[in-house]
Amino acid sequence: MLGMNMQKMMRQMQKMQADLERVQAELEEKTVEGTAGGGVVTVVVNGHQVVQEVKIQPEAVDPEDVEMLEDLILAAINDAMRKSRDLSASEIQKVTGKMNIPGLPPGLI
């Protein structure tokens, strides 16, 4: 009986590993946008927290106040990174939340 349970558990672990690999590949393609200054700065980040694109509206560029632009870019990056981490955690939770691994809280890898 124990052997059957162990085989079932191994199959579940293999499926979860395959699902996690699929999710990781999908996260590379999924993107989120972070914005600052009412959208004058937008940063696009994928699900692996890699910045893909930075967009700056012309009205955000003031040669007399470069520090403000730097602050807007930083805020947009931080917003995008937070959204990317949330996206990643949510997608991984969909896989790991399905399986209760003894000794680990559901959803923890």
C-alpha positions in Angstrom: 0.0 0.0 0.0 2.8 2.4 0.9 4.4 1.7 -2.5 1.2 2.8 -4.4 1.1 6.0 -2.4 4.7 6.7 -3.1 4.2 6.1 -6.8 1.2 8.4 -6.8 3.1 11.1 -5.0 6.1 10.8 -7.4 3.7 11.2 -10.4 2.2 14.3 -8.8 5.6 15.7 -8.1 6.7 15.1 -11.8 3.5 16.7 -13.0 4.0 19.7 -10.7 7.6 20.1 -11.9 6.4 20.0 -15.6 3.7 22.5 -14.7 6.2 24.8 -13.0 8.5 24.7 -16.0 5.6 25.6 -18.3 4.6 28.5 -16.0 8.2 29.8 -15.9 8.3 29.8 -19.7 4.9 31.6 -19.9 6.1 34.2 -17.3 8.9 35.1 -19.6 6.3 36.1 -22.2 3.8 37.8 -19.9 4.3 41.5 -19.1 3.0 44.1 -16.7 3.2 47.9 -16.8 4.3 50.1 -14.0 3.5 53.8 -14.3 4.4 57.1 -12.6 3.4 60.7 -12.9 -0.1 59.9 -14.2 1.4 57.8 -17.0 4.1 60.1 -18.2 6.6 57.3 -17.4 5.7 53.7 -18.2 7.9 50.7 -17.6 7.1 47.2 -19.0 8.5 44.2 -17.1 8.1 40.5 -17.8 7.2 37.8 -15.3 10.9 37.2 -14.6 11.3 40.8 -13.4 13.3 41.8 -16.5 12.6 45.3 -17.8 11.5 45.1 -21.4 10.7 48.7 -22.2 10.7 52.2 -20.8 8.4 54.9 -22.3 8.8 58.6 -21.4 6.3 61.1 -22.6 7.9 64.4 -23.8 6.2 66.5 -21.1 8.1 64.5 -18.5 11.4 65.7 -19.9 12.5 69.0 -18.2 16.2 69.8 -18.6 15.9 72.0 -15.5 14.5 69.2 -13.4 16.3 65.9 -14.3 15.9 64.7 -10.7 12.1 64.6 -11.1 12.4 62.5 -14.2 14.8 60.1 -12.4 12.3 59.8 -9.5 9.4 59.1 -12.0 11.4 56.4 -13.7 12.4 54.8 -10.4 8.8 54.9 -9.2 7.5 53.3 -12.4 10.2 50.6 -12.2 9.3 49.8 -8.6 5.6 49.7 -9.5 6.3 47.3 -12.5 8.6 45.1 -10.4 5.9 44.7 -7.7 3.3 43.8 -10.3 5.7 41.3 -11.9 6.4 39.6 -8.6 2.7 39.5 -7.8 2.0 38.0 -11.3 4.8 35.4 -10.8 3.6 34.4 -7.3 0.0 34.1 -8.5 0.9 31.9 -11.5 3.2 29.7 -9.4 0.4 29.4 -6.7 -1.9 28.0 -9.3 0.5 25.1 -9.7 1.8 24.5 -6.2 -1.6 25.3 -4.6 -3.0 22.2 -6.1 -0.7 19.9 -4.2 -0.4 19.5 -0.4 3.2 18.6 0.3 3.6 17.3 3.8 5.5 19.7 5.9 5.1 22.7 3.5 2.3 25.2 3.5 0.2 25.0 0.3 1.7 27.1 -2.5 5.2 27.2 -1.1 8.0 26.0 -3.4 
